[in-house]
Amino acid sequence: MTSAVMSLLLFSCGSSNRKSGNQSTTESEQEMMKAIDVPSFDADSAFQYTKDQCDFGPRVPNSQAHKACAKFLANKLRSFGAQVTEQAVDLIAYDDKMLHCVNIIGSYKPESKKRIALFSHWDSRPFADHDSDVKNRHTPIDGANDGASGVGVLLELARQIQKKSPEMGVDIVFFDAEDYGAPEYYKGEKKDEYWCLGSQYWARQPHVSDYMARYGILLDMVGGKDASFYYEYYSMQYASKLTKKIWSVAKELGYGRYFISEDGGGVTDDHVFVNQLMHLPTTDIIPYQANNKHSSFGSTWHTLNDNMSAISVETLKAVGQTITTVVYREQ
Ligand SMILES: [Zn+2]
């Protein structure tokens, strides 16, 4: 847990003010070249945090499990030294049901203007509307991958941040009610806005007024077996530089098998609302399997099989180590 991955910070020669003929590096370049100690991301710990959430049962808004897990997440972030904001709000679902929601935000170095925002949704889907068995389609899901995995990765990163602070201020934001969109069998109109209720609220009413960060990274379904992540359409529209940077870091770390530097699909996910409502350039790390018969998100998507048996420690490591490296290298 304490060993560190050493990595050299790469810098652009274009911004160097080195005089021609003078081969010696400037002081700032030497500073930049110094090896940056990137913590080794512990995927076993991320796996455990993923399981801890599932152990509450499906985290569907208005349920006991949802309430208990919210408390667990806020306490966990606090125990890792974050300044925690619990943004409680009632939001209206597609079927006019009132949902008691809470976005949970853990901030590090809240005074710093240099910030990175990291997002994941913590609720789980109220209905397994894509389950192969019709009888299951009204049953809520564990959401081990769809929800808990991203939160698990970010909790482990929070634990690392407490041990060794990166240069940047970091906000870890757990959105509620991402997955309360109208089910497949719903007869009424299915609007994009029925999804991502927590992030829409946060993007309009951030926990800090005039909130801004250098960029945002959303993790969604980042623990699946055989996951592969492609450039997502809206991420490329709004944050192509960031997206390409993350994918190239992953490749450099040896995770090119997971992070494929090619275009994938477009997804209405929390990052779309953060990009459009808040203009915070945000990318989405989300699986894309073009040839999967069930869904491009993988075989367990919105089924009862999205439980802990669907989670791979290796995938959590690939995503977690990549994000950790991106965060610690940022100056
Ligand atoms: Zn989902």
Residues whose N, C-alpha, C, O or C-beta is under 5 A from the ligand:
A	BS01	ZN	D146 D179
